[in-house]
Amino acid sequence: MLSILITHFNRPEALAICIEAIIKIEFPIPIELVVSDDGSQLKYLDQLQDLPIDTLVTTPVNKGLASNLNRGIKACKGDYILYVQEDFIIKPEILNVLPESFELLNSKQLDMVRFRANYVFSHLIPLTNHVSRIPKFSIRNFNINTFQYSDNPFLSTPAFFERLNYFLENSSGPYGETEFAIRVLKSKSKIGIADKNYFGANVESSSVMVTETVKKRLGFKRKIWRFARALRQHLEWILYQPNKRKLFTYKNKKKLE
């Protein structure tokens, strides 16, 4: 079974559009729809009751994306987890890449297949017609070596997150995503990426992460900023200690408990 996990917060209209696109697709294996809500207001939460959701996971207060992902992953019953935020809409063309993605996970050639990215890896290792493996390190990918994992849509398994001890909770969004990305690099995990974006942007939503990134770039020469960021994150990769789960040059805006 394929668990399709959608994280949600206060955007029921966007969620409805996201789900509508999913149920139009004839997946090759049975699916379940799991929505993990991060403390939405009651007026928004009530609107979810009319949606074709198999499992709705809730929490009384907003705890951030990392906590929301962890709750959702643990609620999934499938052999595979296809993750998407309500920011995105799945494209029917995903049926072209799913069978080989399942096989790559089953054969242990990959631990995760990504279906969307906001950047292009110059160096990839082809595995199938539609999926390539991202090398652990490549000079050609220097500026984005540390972006092998991101919160964009991906396919993985529950066992992958169990091995990595899930996401770091009580962390701000950028800190938590960066920490998990560095954690993936430090591990033996193998990450793949599809040949094109199989998810489009949801017109009813806007990506907070994209907005934050654009703001940070203002006032900087883009190439210099990207290179400096890459140096910083490679340093994090070298210094990272998996048992401590701490970044050295990034500040967590949420207090760890």
Secondary structure, 3 states (H helix, E strand, C coil): CEEEEEEECCCHHHHHHHHHHHHCCCCCCCEEEEEEECCCCHHHHHHHHHCCCCEEECCCCCCCHHHHHHHHHHHCCCCEEEEEECCEEECHHHHHCHHHHHHHHHCCCCCEEECCCCCCCCCCEECCCCEEECCCCCHHHHHHHHHCCCCCCEEECHHHHHHCCCCCCCCCHHHHHHHHHHHHHHCCCCEEEECCCCEEECCCCCCHHHHHHHHHHCCCCHHHHHHHHHHHHHHHHHHCCCCCCCCCCCCCCCCCC
